[in-house]
Amino acid sequence: MRTVIVFNHPYEGSFCNAILNAVTKGLQKNGHEVDVINLDKDQFDPRMTSADLKAFVAHSAVDPQVISYQARIKTADHLIFIFPIWWDIMPATTKGFIDRVLSPGLAYDHHPRGFGLVPLLHHLKSVTVITTMNKPGIVYSLLMGNLIKKVMIKSVFKTMGYRNVAWISYTSVKRVKHEKRLKWLVQLENKFSKFH
């Protein structure tokens, strides 16, 4: 199995980085080939330029970094996103990755009958979104309506036609004890050591 992880957090001491390490260890124990796209280390530019937009319409990327990312995703069996929730939604860099990289011609195409989208990543068996936030889960759910579920799960991947999409949410991260965060990491490593 080949798993591509799209990682977005600028601080190396973050809990997101600890999650990345736990998920990677678990996958490697399970024999997965793991390819990490580290958007911050790569200094990925999330802005859609005029050239990008023309390429988007033509179903053909022009930015060498975007082309490289697309080539790496094309052969993935699993796609995992890891990022913090800032102001109730994903960071701009993750949003830019969705806009610029998961484009028509690579991730999806329009249905030939003109209604809906058709998934094009035929190797892809699953998409997993892993997030962290400091807000309590109940507050995020009741007041914000679980925006990640609406945007990433429903609006992006399910609209594209991908059905096996999961969201793992870690809430109140700064408030919980260190021992609980360590327990979460052990559980994650165990989960992905059995991931197929």
N, C-alpha and C positions, 0 to 999 in steps of 0.2 A: 504494500500500500504506500502511496505517496501523499503526504499531507503538507499543504501550504498554510502557514500561519501568517496572517497580516497583523502586525503588531504596531501599536501607536501609543507611546508614552515617552516623553522627553527625559524623564528622571530615572536614572538607573537604579536608584534605591526604592522605587515605588513598589506597591503591592502588585501592580500589573506585571512588573518584571519578575517578581516571585512566581506569579501565576504562569508566565511564559516558561520559566525554568521547570516548574512542576509538570506542565502539559507536555513539554518537549521530552523530559525524562520518561514519562509514562508511555508516550508514543514510541520512543526508541526501545524501551523494554519490550514492546509489542512487535518490534521489527519494522516499524514504519520508517521510510525515508522522510526526514523532516526538512522542509525548506522554509526559512523564516524571512519574510519581507519586513524589514524594520524601517518603517516610514520615516522616523525621526533621524536615525543614523544615515539613511539614504538622502536626507534633506529633500524629500518628495514635495513638490510644489502642488498644492491642491487646486490652484486656480485654473479654470477652463479658459484658455486663450482663444483668440479668433481662429488660429490655425487648428487648434484642438476641435473647435466646434465644426469647422468644415470637414475635418477628418471623421468626426462623430457621425455626421450626416452621410458621409461616403463609406462608412463602415470600415475605415482603415486608419489606424493611429499613425501619427507622425513623430511624436516625442520618443526618442530612443529608450528612455527609462520606462515609459508606458508600454512600449513594444516588448521590452524585456520582461516586465511584470506579466503581461498577457501570455507570453510564451511559457512562463513558469506555471501559471494557473491552468493552462490548457490541458496539461497532463495530470492534474491533481485528482486524487480519489476523494479527498476531503479538504474542505476549506474552513479554517478557523480564524475568527477575528477576536483580538484581545485589545480592549481600550477602556479608558475611564469615561464615566458619564459626567460631562461638564455642562452646567446649566440645563440639565434634564435631557441632553441629547449627546450624540457622539462628537468628538473633537472635529474641527474643520478638516484636518488632514485625512481622517477616515472618510468623511463625506466626500472630499475631493478624490480619494481613491475610487469610491463607488462611481462618481460622475465620470472620471477620466479613464479608468481602467476597465470597469465592468460595463463595457459599451456594446452597442449592437454590432453584430458581426463576430463578437467573441462570446459574450455571456448569453445573448438572446437575439432573436430576430422577430419581426412582426409576422403574425400569422398570415399565410397566403390568402386567406379569405377576408383579411382586413380587420379581424377582431381578436384582440388579445396578443400575447407574446408566446414565443416558442423557445424553450431552453436549448442552448447550443453546447454547453459544457457536458458532453455525453459521458465522460469518465466520472463526473462528480456524483458521489453517492450521498454526501451530506454537507450541510453548512452548520457550523456552531458559532454562536456569538457569545463571548464571555466578557462581562462588564463589571466594573467596580463603581460604587458611589458612596458618598457619606450620608445621604438622605436615607431615612428608614424606608424599607420596602413598602409598607402600608401607605405611607405618605405619597410616595412616587406613584403607586397604583391608583389611589383615590383622587389625589389632586391633579396629577399630571397625565393619568390614563395610560401609564406604561408606554411612553413614547417610543422607546427602542423597539418594543414589540410591533407597534404600529408602523414605524418607519423601516427598520431593518428587516423584520420578519415578513410582515404582510406587504408593505408597499414596494420593497425592493425584490426580495428573493421569491416570495410566493407569486407576485405579479409576473416575474420572469418565467415562472413555471416550475420552480424547484420546490419540492414537497417536504423533503426530510431536513427541516430547518429547526434548530433548537437554540434556546437562549438560557445561559447560566448567569444568574445575577447575584453579585455579592453586595449587600447593602450595609449601611452604618459602619463602614470599614474602619473609620478612625475611632469609633466609639467602642468597638468590641475589644476584648482582651487579646493580647498577643498569642496566647495559647489557642484561642478559637481560630485565629488566622492561620496558625500552623496546622490545625486540624483540617481546615478547608483545603490547604495545599496538599496534605497527605491524601485526602479524599479525591482531589483532582488527579493526582498522579496515579492513584489506583484505578480511577475511572478510565483514563486514557491508556492505561496498560492493558485494558481489555477492549479497546476501541477497534471496531472492524468496519 
